[in-house]
Amino acid sequence: MLNKLILFFFFAGILFSPVPMVAKEALPPALTNLEIQEHLGKKLPLDFSFTDEFGKKVQLSSYFDGKKPVILSFVYFRCPMLCNAVLEGLAVGLKRVPLAISDRYQVVSISFDSRDNVHDAGAFKKKYMKRFKNREKAAKGWHFLVGDPDKVKQLADAVGFRYYYDEKIDQFAHPAAVFVLSGKGTISHYLYGIKYNPVDIRLSLLKASKGHMMSTLERSLLYCYHYDPASHRYTLNSLILMRVAGGITVLALGLFFFVMFRKSRRKS
């Protein structure tokens, strides 16, 4: 009987012990501070040199022409899960955006793992270009880069992206997000998660373009949608919708009375 009581209290202690608190305390300090710190409106340092998927030395500024926006992401090519999910979600979202990649915007993915090389970058590019129907155009607009760890860190810090290498599991811990920049390298939007709504991508790119090469329809879209900082999503502006609906109602009533007036005149 005594043995049974001892076993009971032993397992009860395991079940009801504050495990989350222990786990939290066991985490390295760097892991508890990986949230993205937004720096909207900040201009990135574009004078850094990297190596692209073809082994060519490139200046980051070469992807910024002052007009076309740029979608920037930080990943590492050895990542077993999250980085692939981020890029997969981005590729799926971009496929449904009616803006031509390379013609209207650029995409730049930079590795923050110093062990990644040109071969890894090329393999990743080949993998994600298969997601697009027009692979040639997509390949011209989406670039995979590797470079000096210090430069990558400075650039990541500039957008508020943090990452931490865990030696025990030989992996990086990092948040899931991509960044939309203006053609001059100014941070315009943060898109979070691993699934990116095509509407959010499109409107973020249009706003970041600051009117360059924007059609009347696209300007109307920006007028009708409102960005909600809390949800990080674009939503239809209810006030604008009410005004538009009111205008349509007035026009419909005016047309109705005009037709009725014409009919009454014909009868008389």
C-alpha angles and dihedrals in degrees: 000000000000091000091052091051091050091051091047094054091042094057092039089056090053094047097047100034115118096257096163090058092051092047091049093051090048092058117101111254091245091060093059093059106050098116115126114255107213118226101181113185094020117133116229124227103257099179094087120115123222138170118248130215091274094055092254121141109239136182113230088226090065089077093054115074096169093255114049115072121233129219109214126195134176116214141143121233096222091057110130097207128343100055090049090050092051094049093041090052091047093049092049091049094047091051088063096046112101092219119100114242112232090017097060104016145358131232122211124187116188126193118228093192111096089206092064114100141187092276091055091048091050092049091051092049092050090050096053098038086066088069092068129075092213097048095168094058092042090051090054091053105039118066130187116204140187126189153138110335093224093054092047090050092050091050093047091049089052091061093038096250114146131189137178131203115223109203093194093065097022092234140112124244113214142145125261115246145111128215130226114211133186121246088264094054099260117145108248108163144008117214112195135202133022098286119064120198109229090223091056092047093048096047092044090053092046092050092046090052088064094216098313112144091349120153126219090254091053091050088052090052091055089048093052098044127071125203114230110206092196096059095025088228138117115242132182111269104244093202091053090047091052091051092048092046090048091050092049090049092051091048092048092050091046091051091047094052091044092054092045090049091051091049093049091050092051092051092049 
